[in-house]
Amino acid sequence: MRLLIIHDNLTRCEQLLGYVLGSGYTASIGWVHGDLIQELSEIVADVLIIDILSPDSAFFAQLAYIRSRYPSLGIVMMTDCLHAESYWNGLMNGADYYLLRGVSSAILGATLHALERRLLTANTFSDGFEVWTLNILRGTLSSVNGLEIKFTAKECAALSFLIQNSRHPVSYEAISKAVGYSVLVQSQHRVNVLIYRIRGKLKSIDNPVFEIHNEYARGFLFCCAPGVRCVVRAI
Protein backbone atom coordinates (compact mmCIF):
# COMPACT_ATOMS: atom_id res chain seq x y z
CA MET A 1 0.00 0.00 0.00
CA ARG A 2 1.36 3.41 -1.03
CA LEU A 3 1.10 6.30 1.42
CA LEU A 4 1.41 10.07 1.07
CA ILE A 5 2.16 11.84 4.36
CA ILE A 6 1.23 15.52 4.45
CA HIS A 7 2.66 17.32 7.48
CA ASP A 8 3.18 20.69 9.17
CA ASN A 9 6.05 19.57 11.40
CA LEU A 10 9.23 17.98 10.01
CA THR A 11 10.18 16.16 13.22
CA ARG A 12 6.79 14.49 13.49
CA CYS A 13 6.84 13.69 9.79
CA GLU A 14 10.19 11.93 10.11
CA GLN A 15 8.80 9.85 12.98
CA LEU A 16 5.72 8.87 10.97
CA LEU A 17 7.81 8.15 7.89
CA GLY A 18 10.16 5.92 9.87
CA TYR A 19 7.24 3.95 11.29
CA VAL A 20 5.37 3.37 8.01
CA LEU A 21 8.54 2.47 6.11
CA GLY A 22 9.46 0.06 8.91
CA SER A 23 6.01 -1.50 8.60
CA GLY A 24 6.59 -2.33 4.95
CA TYR A 25 4.65 0.50 3.31
CA THR A 26 5.89 2.73 0.49
CA ALA A 27 5.65 6.40 1.41
CA SER A 28 6.19 9.94 0.10
CA ILE A 29 5.94 13.22 2.01
CA GLY A 30 4.54 16.69 1.32
CA TRP A 31 3.94 20.02 3.09
CA VAL A 32 0.38 20.54 4.35
CA HIS A 33 0.39 24.23 3.40
CA GLY A 34 1.56 23.52 -0.15
CA ASP A 35 -0.55 22.62 -3.16
CA LEU A 36 -2.09 19.38 -1.89
CA ILE A 37 -4.15 18.85 -5.04
CA GLN A 38 -0.98 19.10 -7.13
CA GLU A 39 0.80 16.65 -4.82
CA LEU A 40 -1.96 14.09 -5.27
CA SER A 41 -1.96 14.50 -9.05
CA GLU A 42 1.77 13.77 -9.21
CA ILE A 43 2.06 10.94 -6.65
CA VAL A 44 0.21 7.64 -6.93
CA ALA A 45 -1.11 6.94 -3.42
CA ASP A 46 -3.63 4.57 -1.87
CA VAL A 47 -3.74 6.37 1.48
CA LEU A 48 -3.28 10.00 2.47
CA ILE A 49 -2.10 10.66 6.05
CA ILE A 50 -2.64 14.29 7.05
CA ASP A 51 -0.70 15.32 10.16
CA ILE A 52 -1.92 18.82 11.04
CA LEU A 53 -1.91 20.78 14.30
CA SER A 54 -5.31 22.49 14.00
CA PRO A 55 -7.45 22.24 10.83
CA ASP A 56 -9.54 25.28 9.83
CA SER A 57 -12.49 25.85 7.48
CA ALA A 58 -10.22 26.34 4.46
CA PHE A 59 -8.60 22.98 5.14
CA PHE A 60 -11.96 21.21 5.45
CA ALA A 61 -13.07 22.72 2.13
CA GLN A 62 -9.93 21.32 0.52
CA LEU A 63 -10.53 17.95 2.19
CA ALA A 64 -14.07 17.78 0.77
CA TYR A 65 -12.74 18.54 -2.70
CA ILE A 66 -10.07 15.83 -2.38
CA ARG A 67 -12.68 13.29 -1.29
CA SER A 68 -14.83 14.16 -4.28
CA ARG A 69 -11.90 14.09 -6.74
CA TYR A 70 -10.29 10.92 -5.34
CA PRO A 71 -13.18 8.75 -4.06
CA SER A 72 -11.11 5.59 -3.63
CA LEU A 73 -8.37 7.32 -1.62
CA GLY A 74 -8.04 6.31 2.04
CA ILE A 75 -7.66 9.37 4.29
CA VAL A 76 -6.34 9.39 7.86
CA MET A 77 -6.27 12.68 9.78
CA MET A 78 -3.96 13.13 12.77
CA THR A 79 -4.42 16.35 14.75
CA ASP A 80 -4.16 17.92 18.18
CA CYS A 81 -7.73 19.21 17.84
CA LEU A 82 -10.35 16.79 19.14
CA HIS A 83 -13.18 19.28 19.59
CA ALA A 84 -16.48 17.72 18.56
CA GLU A 85 -17.01 20.20 15.72
CA SER A 86 -13.57 19.56 14.23
CA TYR A 87 -13.98 15.81 14.62
CA TRP A 88 -17.37 15.98 12.87
CA ASN A 89 -16.02 18.20 10.08
CA GLY A 90 -13.07 15.89 9.46
CA LEU A 91 -15.21 12.78 9.06
CA MET A 92 -18.09 14.43 7.17
CA ASN A 93 -15.77 16.16 4.70
CA GLY A 94 -13.86 13.05 3.72
CA ALA A 95 -11.57 11.54 6.36
CA ASP A 96 -11.96 7.81 6.99
CA TYR A 97 -10.28 8.06 10.39
CA TYR A 98 -9.63 11.01 12.72
CA LEU A 99 -6.89 10.33 15.30
CA LEU A 100 -5.18 12.26 18.07
CA ARG A 101 -1.61 13.18 17.17
CA GLY A 102 -0.23 11.41 20.23
CA VAL A 103 -1.86 8.08 19.36
CA SER A 104 0.40 5.04 19.76
CA SER A 105 2.10 3.50 16.74
CA ALA A 106 0.12 0.32 17.44
CA ILE A 107 -3.19 2.18 16.98
CA LEU A 108 -1.92 3.88 13.83
CA GLY A 109 -0.79 0.50 12.51
CA ALA A 110 -4.19 -1.06 13.25
CA THR A 111 -5.91 1.89 11.54
CA LEU A 112 -3.82 1.46 8.39
CA HIS A 113 -4.51 -2.28 8.44
CA ALA A 114 -8.27 -1.68 8.71
CA LEU A 115 -8.13 0.88 5.91
CA GLU A 116 -6.14 -1.46 3.68
CA ARG A 117 -8.75 -4.18 4.26
CA ARG A 118 -11.51 -1.76 3.25
CA LEU A 119 -9.68 -0.58 0.13
CA LEU A 120 -9.18 -4.15 -1.05
CA THR A 121 -12.93 -4.77 -0.96
CA ALA A 122 -14.32 -1.30 -1.70
CA ASN A 123 -15.72 -2.22 -5.10
CA THR A 124 -16.84 -5.76 -4.26
CA PHE A 125 -20.59 -6.37 -4.17
CA SER A 126 -22.77 -9.42 -3.65
CA ASP A 127 -24.15 -11.22 -6.69
CA GLY A 128 -27.57 -10.07 -7.79
CA PHE A 129 -26.97 -6.30 -7.59
CA GLU A 130 -27.29 -4.05 -10.61
CA VAL A 131 -24.08 -2.00 -10.40
CA TRP A 132 -23.67 1.47 -11.89
CA THR A 133 -20.29 3.24 -11.96
CA LEU A 134 -19.61 6.97 -11.73
CA ASN A 135 -16.26 7.55 -13.43
CA ILE A 136 -14.80 10.84 -12.18
CA LEU A 137 -12.15 11.14 -14.87
CA ARG A 138 -14.55 10.51 -17.77
CA GLY A 139 -17.49 12.31 -16.17
CA THR A 140 -19.88 9.45 -16.87
CA LEU A 141 -22.38 7.33 -14.98
CA SER A 142 -22.68 3.94 -16.68
CA SER A 143 -24.39 0.60 -16.19
CA VAL A 144 -23.00 -2.87 -16.85
CA ASN A 145 -25.41 -2.98 -19.81
CA GLY A 146 -23.68 -0.08 -21.54
CA LEU A 147 -26.07 2.74 -20.67
CA GLU A 148 -24.17 5.98 -20.05
CA ILE A 149 -24.97 9.50 -18.82
CA LYS A 150 -22.54 12.40 -19.21
CA PHE A 151 -21.98 14.97 -16.45
CA THR A 152 -20.03 18.21 -16.25
CA ALA A 153 -17.10 18.38 -13.82
CA LYS A 154 -19.17 20.24 -11.20
CA GLU A 155 -22.12 17.87 -11.57
CA CYS A 156 -19.82 14.87 -11.32
CA ALA A 157 -18.13 16.24 -8.17
CA ALA A 158 -21.49 16.89 -6.49
CA LEU A 159 -22.90 13.49 -7.47
CA SER A 160 -19.74 11.74 -6.30
CA PHE A 161 -20.00 13.43 -2.92
CA LEU A 162 -23.69 12.53 -2.59
CA ILE A 163 -23.04 8.88 -3.47
CA GLN A 164 -20.21 8.60 -0.96
CA ASN A 165 -22.39 10.09 1.78
CA SER A 166 -25.61 8.31 0.86
CA ARG A 167 -26.37 7.23 4.44
CA HIS A 168 -26.87 10.83 5.58
CA PRO A 169 -28.31 14.03 4.06
CA VAL A 170 -25.62 16.33 2.65
CA SER A 171 -25.93 20.04 3.39
CA TYR A 172 -25.71 22.92 0.92
CA GLU A 173 -22.42 23.99 2.51
CA ALA A 174 -20.89 20.51 2.18
CA ILE A 175 -21.83 20.29 -1.50
CA SER A 176 -20.37 23.77 -2.11
CA LYS A 177 -17.07 22.61 -0.61
CA ALA A 178 -17.07 19.36 -2.56
CA VAL A 179 -17.51 21.04 -5.94
CA GLY A 180 -14.93 23.74 -5.21
CA TYR A 181 -17.18 26.78 -4.92
CA SER A 182 -15.61 29.73 -3.16
CA VAL A 183 -16.73 30.14 0.46
CA LEU A 184 -17.84 33.62 -0.60
CA VAL A 185 -20.40 32.22 -3.03
CA GLN A 186 -21.83 29.23 -1.18
CA SER A 187 -25.34 30.18 -2.23
CA GLN A 188 -28.21 27.76 -1.97
CA HIS A 189 -29.34 28.88 -5.41
CA ARG A 190 -26.16 27.62 -7.12
CA VAL A 191 -26.41 24.27 -5.38
CA ASN A 192 -30.11 23.99 -6.18
CA VAL A 193 -29.40 24.59 -9.87
CA LEU A 194 -26.64 21.97 -9.80
CA ILE A 195 -28.89 19.37 -8.14
CA TYR A 196 -31.73 20.23 -10.55
CA ARG A 197 -29.48 19.46 -13.53
CA ILE A 198 -28.26 16.20 -12.01
CA ARG A 199 -31.81 15.09 -11.25
CA GLY A 200 -32.82 15.81 -14.83
CA LYS A 201 -30.05 13.61 -16.19
CA LEU A 202 -30.79 10.78 -13.75
CA LYS A 203 -34.44 10.84 -14.84
CA SER A 204 -33.35 10.19 -18.41
CA ILE A 205 -32.80 6.54 -17.44
CA ASP A 206 -35.69 4.27 -18.40
CA ASN A 207 -37.33 3.20 -15.13
CA PRO A 208 -35.07 5.54 -13.09
CA VAL A 209 -33.10 3.76 -10.39
CA PHE A 210 -31.66 6.81 -8.59
CA GLU A 211 -33.27 9.68 -6.71
CA ILE A 212 -32.01 12.72 -4.83
CA HIS A 213 -34.40 13.56 -2.00
CA ASN A 214 -34.72 16.88 -0.21
CA GLU A 215 -34.48 16.36 3.56
CA TYR A 216 -36.01 19.44 5.17
CA ALA A 217 -33.40 21.62 6.92
CA ARG A 218 -30.79 18.89 6.47
CA GLY A 219 -29.85 18.78 2.78
CA PHE A 220 -29.93 16.23 -0.03
CA LEU A 221 -29.96 12.44 0.18
CA PHE A 222 -28.91 10.16 -2.70
CA CYS A 223 -30.93 6.94 -2.92
CA CYS A 224 -30.75 3.81 -5.10
CA ALA A 225 -33.66 1.56 -6.00
CA PRO A 226 -33.73 -1.87 -4.27
CA GLY A 227 -31.16 -4.22 -5.80
CA VAL A 228 -29.10 -1.36 -7.26
CA ARG A 229 -25.67 -0.16 -6.12
CA CYS A 230 -23.60 2.79 -7.31
CA VAL A 231 -19.79 2.92 -7.06
CA VAL A 232 -17.42 5.81 -7.67
CA ARG A 233 -14.10 5.45 -9.45
CA ALA A 234 -11.39 8.01 -10.15
CA ILE A 235 -9.94 6.21 -13.21
HELIX and SHEET records of a PDB file:
HELIX    1   1 LEU A   10  GLY A   22  1                                  13    
HELIX    2   2 LEU A   36  GLU A   42  1                                   7    
HELIX    3   3 SER A   57  ARG A   69  1                                  13    
HELIX    4   4 ALA A   84  MET A   92  1                                   9    
HELIX    5   5 SER A  105  LEU A  120  1                                  16    
HELIX    6   6 ALA A  153  GLN A  164  1                                  12    
HELIX    7   7 TYR A  172  VAL A  179  1                                   8    
HELIX    8   8 VAL A  183  VAL A  185  5                                   3    
HELIX    9   9 GLN A  188  LEU A  202  1                                  15    
SHEET    1   A 5 THR A  26  TRP A  31  0                                        
SHEET    2   A 5 ARG A   2  HIS A   7  1                                        
SHEET    3   A 5 VAL A  47  ILE A  52  1                                        
SHEET    4   A 5 GLY A  74  THR A  79  1                                        
SHEET    5   A 5 TYR A  97  LEU A 100  1                                        
SHEET    1   B 4 GLU A 148  LYS A 150  0                                        
SHEET    2   B 4 THR A 140  SER A 143 -1                                        
SHEET    3   B 4 GLU A 130  ASN A 135 -1                                        
SHEET    4   B 4 VAL A 228  ARG A 233  1                                        
SHEET    1   C 2 PHE A 210  GLU A 215  0                                        
SHEET    2   C 2 GLY A 219  CYS A 224 -1                                        
END                                                                             
